[in-house]
Amino acid sequence: MDLKQFTLLIGVVSLPSLTTAATVYRTISKVAAVAVDCPEGTVPRLPNLVWVTYSDGYSEYRQVRWANAPLADEQAEADAQKHPAGSQYEIDGFVIGDETTDNGYPVKAQIKVVAEGYQTPEKEVAHTFSLADVSIDGDNRLTHNRDEAIREICSWDVTQQLYNYRDTYDLSTEGYTKSDGWDSPDTKLKGHGSGHYMSAIAQAYAVATNPEQKAILRKNITRMVNELRQYQEMTFVYNKDLKRNWEARDFAPETELREMKGTWAAFDEYKKHPELYGYGYINAIPAQHCALIEMYRAYNNSDWVWAPYYSVHKQLAGLIDIATYFDDKEICDKALLIAKDMGLWVWNRMHYRTYVKQDGTQDERRAKPGNRYEMWDMYIAGEVGGMSESLARLSEMVSNPDEKAKLLEAANCFDAPKFYDPLSKNIDDIRTRHANQHIPMIIGALRSYKSNQKPYYYNLAENFWRLVQGRYMYAMGGVGNGEMFRQPYTQILSMATNGLQEGESEAYPDINETCCAYNLVKLSKDLNCYNPDNAQYLDYIERTLYNQIIGSLNPDQYQTCYQYAVGLNATKPFGNETPQSSCCGGTGSENHTKYQQSAYFANDNTLWVGLYMPTTLHWKEKGVTIKQDCLWPAQHSAIKITEGEGDFTMKLRVPYWATQGFSIKVNGKEVAKSYQPSTYVELEQKHWKVGDVVEIDMPFSKHIEYGADKLSSDVASLDGTPLKTSWVGTLMYGPLVMAGTGAQTWNQATLNIDSRLSNITVGESNGVTTGAGANLLTLKLDGKEFQPDYYRNANSTHYYRINLTDAKSKKSKKVKIDFTELNSLLNLAAERKADQEKWNALSQKVPEYAPWAPFGYERMQKVMAQAQELVAKGKKKVTQDELEGTTAILNRAINTMRPGNLAEMEDLRELSGLLRRAGWPDDNTSEELKEAISYGRMVQKYVTDGSGTHDMIHAAVGKLKKAMKQ
């Protein structure tokens, strides 16, 4: 059921004024019916929000948690024999954050199984505008961030971005600054930062207005493109024996591939022969890096690979962005030519040297090199970024039909059947996967749908997006803990126990990798092009942009966030000052010059206004200029036609949070009596001219964004203060996450509020009208001030235990013990145990590392045994507290397990000890020790975040011992 159907079902609600006495407890009196037509062989698409009406007549959207999240339940629902067309069934759910029962307010979804599949749009309905056609106006946080980013982008040394290419093509690096961060010469992800750099300078050029900055960017873009083409042409080698050019397929025959090494010594030899890379190869690391993944080599920076095609994607994307945004046709054509030739190198390699085999054992599937079914399912090593997206875009941009077909074929060579197939049926295969490894794959699947028109790709993208919204998203829009998706509906447990070791009481508060937010916004934008009347996409973009994306840039100096500050007493971990510093340094270099990208969507006859921000739109096709005059954040906006006139329909988004006082006037006349949140309003006026004004009033509402799972008493009480299990939520003001301070424990992070939030008051303006702190909105409660997340940088708490002061005590009755969730976790633990034991029994280890790292596996086994003992006691002898506690502990043990090739927190003991002894460097510290400390802390962070490997730790320990002369 899409939002349009849902709106028709619930009707348009006229919202009452809140005059009822605040002493009367507000309860849910009605929930709009949820009825879903579900194609046979799929899992129902269930809404993550339901429309509720309270006892005082007020209505709003509330989050809902559905009971069918266990994988076995979903697989049963997708079984056509169990649920054939014509059958009907129910799925239980609960409105979370409600106190009607321990699980929330009970709801049911009525499911009708139908023979027909979902209707998918045949083509995009709307498009965004070029960045150059929409400018952000005024002096506010948006323009402050943009201008800060452009200044920094202009300061970056273009020779540093070219250094690795010269090294890879065996050319002198004299006069070129050595690269650093994740593009350092001894890092196998090198090239990723150069790709982001190209995207950053292209976007900055599109939006910059300062002539000096334009000139710098023009010079750097031109040099980058010209030199890359020079290096690429070194691979244009004619082979007399083959009577054709030496191609990607000719490079590393199978016998050579099987013996190929991945050490740095081997790579030093490879780069001496760029003529062997194959026609069109352009990359900042030798082609052997791409070939090694065909032998299923693991993520290991010292001995094997990092993520070969991840960095290829970044470079392709950067070249495509230059071809899109730059205004020098010769350079644009050359950038596109470089990207096309590399894209055809990829096609050549994939077409001739790889294949897909899904059946048999893993050993059988890996017996021959190049099985993409296995390659793209490998942790990090198989991370390909948005390869399919860039190749699909290239296929759209070139004119030669043969090249178009080859590039589209290459795009779909990066399909991941093990991941895609379940998602196409709406089975949640997101759980426990590396988050940012897989989100760009979905973007690529959707992009390939634009050309291949296969509903499979559209459906898996739409299903993925919907699942993320309810099961994995945090209030700021981000996802992931330690770079991983965890179990569905476990956001609070994952956050509250992130990085915890036994005996500790404080979790690491930094989660939600900013790359994930970047890519989810991108996916939402692309989906919106197919269904622009569904306001949910822009509701999500607004949430994530206004909170995590804008908040991820330090307004005082150019620094961006890798992980984001989400947990208790969190300080934003600013750093990542260059595109090569990390993956999030890369996406961070792009984030802050394109805030306006999703403000407007259009087609030949309609303009959708998706975001309310101070902007000017030059709609060249219509010959009109439209100015949106407002502050940011905006509670009032005036949209004015300032130049030209034209015929078109205008549609305005009513945000999901706009539950009171929303108003639209055209030339002073109100257009409707009431407005349904999370929809678009179509204006009757069709001819627009200079002087026409559309006024939108949208007072921010106060509401709580609840975590999907309760904070269990055992986790809340880790500091020694006994606390009860409770709902946890974030205070929202309109689209803004409001953060407080002064809470270092869950006891301190408790909000005593009434059910109407009437004891939360709106603070007075700070009086600042310009700059990063302009129009700062605040809320107050019990003498505490809450400020927007984008504004707060240090010692912030976003999630609080929610204590409803006017709630009536639930009647004391024996709670029905339900082992469903615990049994589901036990089944998952049993699967992992069986996989580990199967691998242990192998005489020849395929793959070479165990499914699960040892410390986490040992913890899971211990807790699994405790949970089995609890279930064996029987429901009559188990209390609800025992059940909740055991479920939470087992969930935590499963969530914190890592793949067998990754280091665990326990592996850091020696490195952490050395870093403590080394202390913080000062003026007397040698350069060698400074570098060793810096590298050691970087590795420590990687391991904490879930991407560090044993070879990194070994290297860091060695550097420190050498520098400390141990």
Helices and strands as residue ranges (DSSP letters): H 3-10, E 28-31, E 34-39, E 49-54, E 59-66, H 71-77, E 88-95, E 105-114, E 127-128, G 131-133, E 134-136, H 141-155, H 158-168, G 181-183, H 192-207, H 211-232, G 233-235, E 238-239, E 244-245, G 248-250, H 254-259, H 264-270, G 274-276, H 288-292, G 293-295, H 308-325, H 329-353, H 362-365, H 372-375, H 387-397, H 401-412, H 417-424, H 435-452, H 455-471, H 491-496, E 510-511, H 514-530, H 536-544, I 545-549, H 550-551, E 560-561, E 564-565, E 574-575, H 583-591, G 595-598, E 600-602, E 606-609, E 615-619, E 624-630, E 636-643, E 646-647, E 649-654, E 663-666, E 669-670, E 679-682, E 687-688, E 693-697, E 702-706, H 713-716, E 728-733, E 736-741, E 750-753, E 761-762, E 779-781, E 784-788, E 796-797, E 799-804, H 820-840, H 854-873, G 875-877, H 880-895, G 905-908, H 909-918, H 927-945, H 950-963
